[in-house]
Amino acid sequence: MIAETVCSAVSAAGLGIAAITAYRKRFLAAARIAAYSLVPIGLVMTGVVEWLADTAFSPTAWAGFGVLGLAWALFATTRVVERRRGGTRKERRAARAADRPEAVAPAASAPSLGQGGQSSRPATRPAAASRGEDDFSDIEAILKKHGI
């Protein structure tokens, strides 16, 4: 009841100021002031003010706001933890894709130097694997190629 009275008084005062502004030949400003001053009385007439007053004094509504605040805090906390764990979503997705083994032919790691996709030297990896050498033979070959 008191909120409706206050809103009505604010609207009446705003319309009075709009009338004074229009008397001074500032019609555009007077129209804006009148529009702003009609908002409170419109809110009273639609029932929004009554709903807000009922919500402000309702313990259930405040509990609901508390639950919403808790949900927001949980979202924010999980985002902080996610960022501290490592990188962006794209980086994590790329890391997961790198962990999955892909189907590659054994000779596919040798670069193709000749034309038509033919290598100028034979692939040594399958032969090394068949002789029982360790998996570092291809790394040693690369290091020797570069003179290291």
N, C-alpha and C positions, 0 to 999 in steps of 0.2 A: 504494500500500500504506500509506504513512504518512498519507495523507489519510483513508482509511477508519478507521484507528486513532484519529485525532484526532476524527473525527465520532462514533465510538462512545463515546469518553470524554466528549465534550460531552453526548451524550444521557444517559449514565449519571449525570453530575453533575446535569443538569436534573431527571431523575426523582428523585434524592435530595432535591433542594430542594423538589420537589413533595410528596414524602412528609412532609417536615418541616412544610411549610405546611398540609397536610391534618391533621397531628397537632395543630396550633394551631387547629383548627376553622374554617379559612378554605378551604372546599371549592371555591368558585368560582375563587378565585385559584390553588389547587392544580391544578385541571383545566386552566386556561389555561397554567400553567407546564409541565405534562405534555405538553400539545399542542405547545407550542413546542419542547420537548426531544425530541420524537419526529421532528421534521422532518429533522435531520441524518442520522439512521439510515435514514429513509425514502429520502433522496436517495442514500445509499450503496447501498441495496438495489435501487433502480431503475437504477443505473448512471450517474446524472447526474454524480456526483463523478468517476468515471473519465473520462467524456467531457470534463469541464472540465479535468482534469489533462492529458489528451492535447492539448486545444486550447491550453492555456497554453504548452506546450513545442513547438508546431508552427510552423515558419516560414511554412508555407502559410496557416495560420489568421491569423497576424499580418499577412501580406500582404493577406489578405481584409479585415481590419479597416482596413488602410491604404487600400484601394480604396473601402471604404464611407465613410471620412473624406473622401477626395478628392471623392466624389460629393456629399456633404453640403456641402462647401466650394463646389463649383460651383453648387449650388442656391442657397445663401445669396448668393453673389456676383451671380448673375443677378437675384435679387430686389432687391438694393441698386441695381444699375444700372437696373432697370426703374422703381424708385421715383424715382430721380433724373431720369430722362428726362421724366417728367411725369405727374402725377396717378394716379388709380386706374383700374381697368379700365373702370369705367362712363364716366369722363370721356373716355378714349381711344376707347371705342366710340361715344360721342356725337359726338366730333370727326370720326371716320371717316364717320358717318352724315351730318354736316353738309357734308362735302366732296362727297358724291354729289349730282348735280343731280336735282331732282325735277320731275315733269311738272306744271306749273302753267300755267293759262291766263294770257295776257298781262294781262287786265283783273282778274285775281284779287287783285292787290296793292291795288287801290282799295277802301277800306272801304265797306261797304254801310250807308247811312244811312237809307234809306227802308224802307217795309214791303214784304214779299214778296220781299226780296232785290234789289230794284231800287235802283240808286244815284240820288241826287238830281242828280248831275251826270254828264256823259258821261265815259267813260274817255279820258284824254288820252295814255296811253302808246303805244298802237298808232299814233296819228296822229303823235306825235313821232318814233317810230322810222321811219315812212315818209318823213318830211321830212328825215331824215338828221342829226338832232340827236344830241348825245352821250347817253350813258347816265345822266348826272347830272341830267337834267331832272326825274325823279320826286323826287329828293332836294331839288332846288331848290323844287319845289312844296310839299313838306312843310315846308321851312324857312320859306317865305313864309306858309304857313297858320298857323304858330305865331308869326309876326312876328319872325323872326330874320333 
